[in-house]
Amino acid sequence: RRHIEDSDTVCVCNSTYCDDFPPIVRPKVGYVLVYESNKNGDRFKESSLKFKSFYGNKNCVKNNCLKKGKENQIIISVDKNHKYQKLYGFGNAFTDSAGYMLSSVDPSLASAIINSYFSANGIEFSFGRVPISGTDYSLRPYTYDDVYNDYTLKYFSLQKEDFEYKIPYIKQAQSVCPHTLKLIGSNWSPPVWMKQIEEFIAHSELKGDVGGQYYQILANYLLKFLEAYKENGINLWGLTTENEPVDDHKLNNLKMSPEQIRYFIEHNLGPTLAKAGYNKNKLKLMILDDNTPFLANWTDIILADNRLAQYVSGIASHWYYNELIGARSVAEILEYVHHKHPDYFILNTEACILNGPGNGKWSYAERYAFDIINQLNHWAVGWIEWNMALDLNGGPTWFERQGCGGPVYINPLKGEAYKQPTFYALGQFSKFISPDSVRIGHELVSSVDDIYVLTAKRPDNGVVVVVLNRGDDIMELNL
């Protein structure tokens, strides 16, 4: 552990040491294993407790007997039989910047970081987002076909970034992951010659009319990505229609309206994927891939066409406006979308803190945990972070911008990596809520401000209770 001046605590990894987290061994019946991470620097601190009947009363919780004269006490009643959505898992993204930083240090340290994220001795991430060519977190702007007006995509080819910064680390993660690693492809900008304004960061639509030749060229481009990765031994689990098509963030992008996306799926992308064998059983196609406030309107417009049901499996969202609109609004939007479109899963596909790197900040961990609990309690099936590794400035990026926070920072000069509080916050979910777990019911019999709870039942029938305390007081927890 290392305390950061004017901040909190990080855990330091180097080429010879990196903390791990061995597989969980189920406790005996009647016992509970507790793993705590906190502002004081504890990380996955383990203890064991035994269930008992307070005051000899088996109906203690129902009768609220624990509340007598007690302050700073939480009482949580867990209902294992009240089941909600299946949970798919947690993960992060194989960006060029992350791969570049991993390649800048000793291979043993890079392997330790991958293992920390994906292995049975780590926090067991089960998702990986794969950018389709360049993003803002690349060292240069590029796509897979920058030969001007190559309408047949004759010159389409993967780039050095794929072979140096993405594919090797994806394969390493796959080799150590105890679960099937679900990989999701997302496109930022197509070749600029397809866009009305021929610039990477121009928030611009495809050239021509809706349904014109560029719509089919884009569908072919996305298919070629899937096929190119398949040829390199990597099969994608999912694909989003376009990263952040709504917002003009002055980064690699393509502007598309929900009506354009609907047409694109029905007439171009959907049939193109299906013809190539990528049906819903083989590839999960997701719409939106943008911020929560746009969820309701976009899903209503796109999914109003029932013909898209043969192609679309889910809805991808980003967290960036969630604090701005507030947890209640986020919950209301997710509830609306789920109940209006119950056959489509909702997955948070990107999150990072935009206030700068914040090396060691515990508050960043609380912000992540709060959003995860809020989203999963309202039908989201998983939560994917952004860059798996960054430099101390929250980069590198190909143009000057504010770096964002990440779970791991790498210092190549010292040969060190710094696991942030957010890494452990993510692990408090991913290590325990394994893929195919199911959210189950709970009730805060004794409700306290700043306490937030998520409960789930694992495939092995183990029960997981995640509790976040955003207050300053130590609380007594009763289950």
C-alpha positions in Angstrom: 0.0 0.0 0.0 1.1 3.5 -0.7 -0.5 6.7 0.6 -0.7 9.5 -2.0 -0.2 13.0 -0.7 -3.4 15.0 -0.5 -5.3 11.9 -1.6 -5.9 8.3 -0.3 -4.3 4.9 -0.9 -3.1 2.9 -3.9 -1.7 -0.6 -4.1 1.6 -0.8 -6.0 2.6 -3.6 -8.4 5.9 -4.1 -10.1 7.7 -6.9 -12.0 8.1 -9.1 -9.0 5.0 -8.4 -6.9 1.3 -7.7 -7.4 -1.4 -8.4 -4.8 -3.9 -11.1 -5.9 -7.3 -12.4 -4.7 -7.5 -16.2 -4.8 -10.8 -17.9 -5.7 -13.6 -17.7 -3.2 -14.2 -20.8 -1.2 -17.9 -21.1 -0.2 -18.4 -20.8 3.5 -20.1 -23.6 5.5 -23.8 -23.4 6.0 -24.6 -20.8 8.7 -21.5 -18.8 8.1 -20.8 -15.6 6.1 -17.5 -14.5 4.5 -17.1 -10.7 4.6 -14.7 -8.8 2.3 -14.2 -5.1 3.0 -12.5 -2.3 1.2 -12.4 1.1 2.7 -11.0 4.6 2.8 -8.5 3.7 5.5 -6.7 1.5 3.0 -8.1 -2.0 3.6 -8.6 -3.9 0.4 -10.7 -7.1 0.4 -10.1 -7.5 4.1 -11.5 -10.9 5.0 -13.4 -12.0 8.1 -15.9 -14.7 8.9 -19.2 -14.4 10.8 -21.8 -16.9 12.0 -25.5 -16.5 11.7 -27.5 -16.6 14.9 -31.0 -15.9 16.2 -30.9 -12.6 18.1 -32.6 -12.7 21.4 -33.7 -16.3 20.7 -36.3 -14.9 18.2 -36.2 -16.4 14.7 -38.5 -13.7 13.5 -36.3 -11.0 14.8 -36.0 -9.0 11.6 -39.8 -9.1 11.0 -40.4 -7.9 14.5 -37.7 -5.3 14.2 -36.2 -6.3 17.6 -32.7 -5.3 16.5 -33.7 -1.7 16.4 -34.1 -1.3 20.2 -31.8 1.4 21.4 -29.4 1.0 18.5 -27.8 3.7 16.5 -25.7 3.4 13.4 -27.3 0.1 12.6 -28.5 -1.4 9.3 -30.9 -4.3 9.0 -31.1 -6.0 5.6 -33.6 -8.7 4.9 -32.7 -10.8 1.9 -35.3 -12.7 -0.1 -33.6 -15.4 -2.1 -36.9 -16.4 -3.8 -37.6 -13.0 -5.3 -35.7 -13.1 -8.6 -35.1 -10.3 -11.1 -32.8 -10.1 -14.1 -29.8 -12.4 -14.9 -26.5 -10.6 -14.5 -24.0 -10.8 -17.3 -20.8 -9.5 -15.6 -18.3 -6.7 -15.5 -15.3 -5.6 -17.5 -13.3 -2.9 -19.2 -11.9 -1.9 -22.6 -8.9 -3.0 -24.6 -8.1 0.5 -25.9 -4.9 1.4 -27.8 -3.8 3.6 -24.9 -4.2 0.7 -22.5 -2.3 -1.6 -24.7 0.4 1.0 -25.2 0.9 1.4 -21.5 1.0 -2.3 -20.9 3.6 -2.7 -23.6 5.7 0.1 -21.9 6.6 -2.0 -18.9 8.2 -5.4 -18.2 6.0 -8.2 -19.6 5.7 -9.7 -16.1 4.1 -6.5 -14.8 1.8 -6.4 -17.8 0.8 -10.0 -17.2 0.2 -9.2 -13.6 -2.2 -6.4 -14.5 -4.1 -8.7 -17.0 -4.2 -11.4 -14.3 -5.5 -8.9 -11.7 -8.4 -8.1 -13.9 -9.4 -11.4 -15.6 -7.9 -14.4 -13.8 -9.3 -16.6 -11.0 -6.7 -15.0 -8.8 -7.9 -11.5 -9.7 -11.3 -9.8 -9.8 -12.6 -12.1 -12.6 -13.8 -9.6 -15.2 -15.9 -11.3 -17.8 -16.4 -8.5 -20.4 -14.0 -6.8 -22.7 -14.9 -3.9 -25.0 -12.9 -3.8 -28.3 -12.8 -0.5 -30.2 -13.1 -0.9 -33.9 -10.0 0.9 -35.0 -9.0 4.2 -33.4 -10.7 6.2 -30.6 -9.8 9.3 -28.6 -7.7 6.9 -26.5 -5.3 6.0 -29.4 -2.0 7.5 -30.2 -3.0 8.6 -33.7 -6.2 9.0 -35.7 -6.8 6.1 -38.0 -9.4 3.6 -39.3 -9.1 0.2 -41.1 -9.4 1.7 -44.6 -8.0 5.2 -45.0 -7.5 4.8 -48.7 -9.8 7.6 -50.1 -13.1 6.4 -51.7 -12.3 2.7 -51.4 -16.0 1.8 -51.8 -15.3 -1.9 -52.1 -13.0 -1.9 -49.0 -10.3 -3.5 -51.0 -7.7 -2.0 -48.8 -9.4 -2.8 -45.4 -6.8 -4.1 -43.0 -6.1 -4.4 -39.3 -3.4 -2.0 -38.1 -0.3 -2.3 -35.9 -2.4 -1.2 -32.9 -4.4 -4.4 -33.2 -1.4 -6.6 -33.4 0.6 -4.8 -30.7 -1.9 -3.2 -28.3 -5.2 -5.2 -28.6 -5.0 -8.8 -29.8 -2.1 -10.0 -27.6 -3.7 -8.7 -24.4 -7.2 -10.0 -25.4 -5.7 -13.4 -26.0 -3.9 -13.3 -22.7 -7.1 -12.3 -20.9 -9.0 -15.1 -22.6 -6.3 -17.6 -21.5 -6.6 -16.8 -17.8 -10.3 -15.9 -17.5 -12.3 -18.6 -15.6 -15.4 -17.5 -17.5 -16.1 -17.1 -21.2 -14.7 -13.6 -21.9 -17.5 -11.7 -23.7 -16.0 -9.3 -26.2 -18.0 -6.3 -27.6 -17.0 -4.4 -30.7 -17.8 -0.7 -30.9 -17.1 1.7 -33.8 -16.0 5.4 -33.2 -15.4 6.9 -36.6 -15.6 5.2 -39.9 -13.1 6.2 -42.6 -13.5 10.0 -43.0 -14.2 9.7 -46.7 -17.6 8.2 -45.7 -18.5 11.4 -43.6 -20.1 14.6 -44.8 -17.3 16.5 -43.0 -14.2 14.6 -43.7 -12.6 14.9 -40.2 -12.3 12.3 -37.4 -13.6 14.6 -34.7 -16.3 16.3 -36.8 -19.7 15.3 -35.5 -20.9 14.5 -39.0 -23.3 12.1 -40.6 -22.6 9.7 -43.4 -22.5 11.2 -46.9 -25.6 11.0 -49.1 -29.2 10.2 -48.3 -30.4 7.8 -45.6 -30.0 4.3 -47.1 -27.5 5.5 -49.7 -24.4 3.6 -50.7 -22.4 4.6 -47.5 -24.9 2.8 -45.3 -24.1 -0.5 -46.9 -20.4 0.3 -47.0 -20.4 0.9 -43.3 -22.2 -2.4 -42.7 -19.6 -4.1 -44.8 -16.9 -2.3 -42.8 -18.2 -3.6 -39.5 -18.5 -7.1 -40.9 -15.0 -7.0 -42.1 -13.8 -6.2 -38.6 -15.6 -9.2 -37.1 -14.2 -11.4 -39.8 -10.6 -10.0 -39.4 -10.7 -10.7 -35.7 -12.1 -14.1 -36.2 -9.2 -14.9 -38.6 -6.9 -13.9 -35.7 -8.6 -16.3 -33.4 -10.9 -13.9 -31.6 -14.7 -14.2 -31.8 -16.8 -11.3 -30.7 -19.8 -11.8 -28.4 -21.5 -8.5 -29.1 -21.5 -5.4 -31.4 -22.9 -1.9 -30.9 -24.3 0.0 -33.8 -22.1 3.1 -33.1 -20.3 4.6 -30.1 -22.0 7.8 -28.9 -23.9 8.8 -32.0 -25.8 11.6 -30.2 -23.3 13.8 -28.4 -20.8 16.1 -30.1 -17.7 15.4 -27.9 -15.1 16.5 -30.4 -13.5 13.0 -30.6 -13.6 10.2 -33.1 -17.3 9.9 -33.9 -20.1 9.5 -36.4 -23.4 11.3 -35.9 -26.5 9.2 -36.4 -30.2 9.7 -35.4 -32.4 7.0 -34.0 -34.3 7.0 -37.3 -31.0 6.5 -39.3 -29.9 3.7 -36.9 -33.3 2.0 -37.4 -33.0 2.1 -41.1 -29.3 1.0 -41.0 -30.1 -2.1 -38.9 -33.2 -3.1 -40.9 -31.8 -2.6 -44.4 -28.0 -2.8 -44.1 -26.3 -4.0 -40.9 -28.9 -6.6 -39.8 -29.2 -8.5 -43.1 -25.4 -8.2 -43.8 -24.6 -9.8 -40.4 -27.3 -12.5 -40.8 -26.1 -13.4 -44.3 -22.6 -13.9 -42.9 -23.9 -16.2 -40.1 -24.0 -13.6 -37.3 -27.5 -14.2 -36.1 -28.8 -13.3 -32.6 -27.6 -16.6 -31.2 -24.0 -15.9 -32.4 -23.7 -12.1 -31.9 -25.5 -9.7 -29.6 -26.3 -6.5 -31.5 -26.9 -3.5 -29.2 -28.4 -0.1 -30.0 -27.6 3.4 -28.7 -24.2 2.9 -26.9 -24.6 6.5 -25.5 -25.7 8.2 -22.3 -28.6 7.3 -20.1 -30.8 10.4 -20.8 -31.2 9.2 -24.4 -32.3 5.7 -23.6 -36.0 6.1 -23.5 -36.5 8.1 -26.7 -34.0 6.1 -28.7 -35.3 2.7 -27.8 -38.9 3.8 -28.4 -38.1 5.0 -31.9 -35.8 2.2 -33.0 -37.7 -0.7 -31.4 -41.0 0.6 -32.6 -40.2 -1.4 -35.8 -40.9 -5.0 -34.8 -38.8 -6.2 -37.7 -35.7 -5.2 -35.8 -36.4 -7.9 -33.2 -34.8 -10.5 -35.4 -31.5 -8.6 -35.2 -31.3 -6.6 -32.0 -30.6 -8.2 -28.6 -29.8 -5.3 -26.2 -29.4 -1.7 -25.4 -26.0 -0.2 -24.5 -25.7 2.8 -22.2 -23.0 5.1 -20.8 -22.8 6.5 -17.3 -21.5 10.1 -18.0 -24.6 12.0 -17.3 -25.9 9.9 -14.5 -24.6 12.1 -11.7 -25.9 15.2 -13.5 -29.5 13.9 -13.8 -29.4 12.1 -10.5 -29.9 8.6 -9.3 -33.7 8.8 -9.2 -33.9 9.9 -12.8 -31.5 7.1 -13.9 -33.6 4.6 -12.1 -36.8 5.9 -13.7 -35.3 5.8 -17.2 -34.0 2.2 -16.7 -37.4 1.1 -15.2 -39.3 2.6 -18.1 -37.0 1.1 -20.8 -37.1 -2.4 -19.2 -40.8 -2.5 -18.8 -41.5 -1.0 -22.2 -39.0 -3.3 -23.9 -38.6 -6.3 -21.6 -37.1 -8.6 -24.3 -33.9 -6.5 -24.6 -31.1 -6.4 -22.0 -29.6 -3.1 -20.8 -25.8 -3.0 -20.4 -23.6 -0.1 -19.3 -20.8 -0.3 -21.8 -18.6 2.7 -20.8 -17.6 4.6 -17.7 -14.7 6.7 -16.5 -14.4 9.7 -14.2 -13.9 12.9 -16.3 -12.5 15.0 -13.4 -8.9 13.9 -14.1 -6.9 10.9 -13.0 -7.4 11.5 -9.2 -4.6 9.2 -8.2 -5.6 7.4 -5.0 -9.0 9.1 -4.6 -11.4 7.0 -2.5 -14.3 9.2 -3.6 -13.9 7.8 -7.2 -14.5 4.3 -5.8 -17.7 5.4 -4.1 -18.9 7.0 -7.3 -18.4 3.8 -9.3 -20.0 1.6 -6.6 -23.0 3.8 -6.2 -23.7 3.9 -10.0 -23.3 0.1 -10.3 -25.7 -0.6 -7.4 -28.3 1.9 -8.8 -28.2 0.6 -12.3 -28.2 -3.1 -11.4 -31.1 -2.5 -9.0 -33.0 -1.2 -11.9 -32.5 -3.9 -14.5 -29.0 -3.3 -16.0 -27.3 -6.7 -16.5 -23.7 -5.5 -16.2 -21.3 -2.6 -16.0 -18.2 -2.1 -18.2 -15.5 0.5 -17.3 -13.3 2.3 -19.9 -9.5 2.0 -20.2 -7.9 -0.8 -18.2 -4.6 1.1 -17.9 -3.5 4.7 -18.3 -0.5 6.9 -17.6 -0.4 9.2 -14.6 -2.0 12.0 -16.6 -5.0 9.8 -17.6 -3.7 9.3 -21.1 -2.2 9.0 -23.6 -4.5 10.4 -26.3 -3.9 11.5 -29.8 -5.1 15.1 -29.2 -4.8 17.3 -26.1 -7.7 16.7 -23.7 -8.4 16.2 -20.0 -7.3 12.7 -19.0 -9.9 10.6 -17.3 -9.7 8.4 -14.2 -9.0 4.7 -14.5 -8.6 1.6 -12.2 -4.9 1.2 -12.9 -2.2 3.8 -13.7 1.2 2.8 -15.0 4.5 4.6 -14.4 7.0 3.2 -16.9 9.9 5.2 -15.5 9.6 3.4 -12.2 8.3 0.1 -13.6 5.3 0.3 -11.3 1.5 0.1 -11.6 -0.9 1.7 -9.2 -4.2 -0.1 -8.5 -6.7 2.6 -7.7 -9.6 2.5 -5.2 -11.9 2.1 -8.2 -10.2 -1.2 -9.1 -11.2 -2.6 -5.7 -14.7 -1.1 -5.9 -15.2 -2.9 -9.2 -13.8 -6.1 -7.7 -16.3 -5.9 -4.8 -18.9 -6.7 -7.5 -17.1 -8.7 -10.2 -15.3 -11.2 -7.9 -18.5 -12.3 -6.2 -21.3 -11.7 -8.7 -20.2 -14.2 -11.3 -21.8 -14.3 -14.8 -25.3 -15.8 -14.8 -26.0 -14.7 -11.3 -29.5 -13.4 -10.7 -30.4 -10.3 -8.8 -32.6 -11.1 -5.8 -34.8 -9.2 -3.5 -33.8 -7.3 -0.4 -35.4 -4.9 2.0 -33.7 -2.3 4.2 -35.7 -2.9 7.4 -33.7 -0.3 9.1 -32.9 2.3 6.5 -29.9 4.7 7.0 -28.9 7.6 4.8 -25.8 6.9 2.6 -26.3 3.1 2.7 -26.9 1.3 -0.6 -27.4 -2.4 -1.2 -27.3 -4.9 -4.0 -28.1 -8.6 -3.6 -27.6 -11.5 -6.0 -27.7 -15.3 -6.1 -24.8 -17.0 -7.8 -25.1 -20.0 -10.1 -23.6 -22.1 -7.3 -26.5 -20.9 -5.0 -24.3 -18.7 -3.0 -25.8 -15.4 -1.9 -23.9 -12.1 -2.4 -24.8 -8.9 -0.5 -22.8 -5.8 -1.6 -23.2 -2.8 0.8 -21.9 0.7 0.1 -21.5 3.1 3.0 -21.0 6.6 1.6 -21.2 8.2 5.1 -18.5 8.9 7.6 -19.8 6.7 10.4 -19.0 3.0 10.9 -22.2 1.1 10.7 -23.3 -2.2 12.3 -24.7 -4.5 9.6 -27.4 -7.1 10.4 -28.6 -9.6 7.8 
